[in-house]
């Protein structure tokens, strides 16, 4: 399965698993975008990301940690 920017929940789960020591509330969008694109299953165009998508990923990541 390849991940797209719209797979915000699955991306958040993978980030929570791959970056257990990172506080998602302190992540800036530049790093978040880079980390998403580095996920092994991620396959989408960088220009398809936007602030709303990054906010949604971050919100789901925060929920995953709780």
PEBEL-V118585 format. One record per residue. N is the residue number from 1. RES is the residue in three letters. NEAR is the number of other ideal C-beta (glycine too) atoms within 8 Angstrom. Layout:
n={N & N}
res={RES & RES}
near={NEAR & NEAR}
//
This chain:
n={1 & 2 & 3 & 4 & 5 & 6 & 7 & 8 & 9 & 10 & 11 & 12 & 13 & 14 & 15 & 16 & 17 & 18 & 19 & 20 & 21 & 22 & 23 & 24 & 25 & 26 & 27 & 28 & 29 & 30 & 31 & 32 & 33 & 34 & 35 & 36 & 37 & 38 & 39 & 40 & 41 & 42 & 43 & 44 & 45 & 46 & 47 & 48 & 49 & 50 & 51 & 52 & 53 & 54 & 55 & 56 & 57 & 58 & 59 & 60 & 61 & 62 & 63 & 64 & 65 & 66}
res={UNK & UNK & UNK & UNK & UNK & UNK & UNK & UNK & UNK & UNK & UNK & UNK & UNK & UNK & UNK & UNK & UNK & UNK & UNK & UNK & UNK & UNK & UNK & UNK & UNK & UNK & UNK & UNK & UNK & UNK & UNK & UNK & UNK & UNK & UNK & UNK & UNK & UNK & UNK & UNK & UNK & UNK & UNK & UNK & UNK & UNK & UNK & UNK & UNK & UNK & UNK & UNK & UNK & UNK & UNK & UNK & UNK & UNK & UNK & UNK & UNK & UNK & UNK & UNK & UNK & UNK}
near={3 & 7 & 12 & 8 & 10 & 5 & 8 & 11 & 7 & 8 & 15 & 15 & 10 & 11 & 16 & 12 & 7 & 8 & 8 & 6 & 3 & 8 & 5 & 11 & 6 & 5 & 12 & 5 & 9 & 6 & 8 & 13 & 11 & 8 & 12 & 13 & 8 & 6 & 12 & 3 & 8 & 11 & 6 & 10 & 4 & 7 & 4 & 9 & 10 & 6 & 6 & 6 & 12 & 12 & 8 & 9 & 14 & 14 & 9 & 13 & 13 & 10 & 8 & 9 & 7 & 4}
//
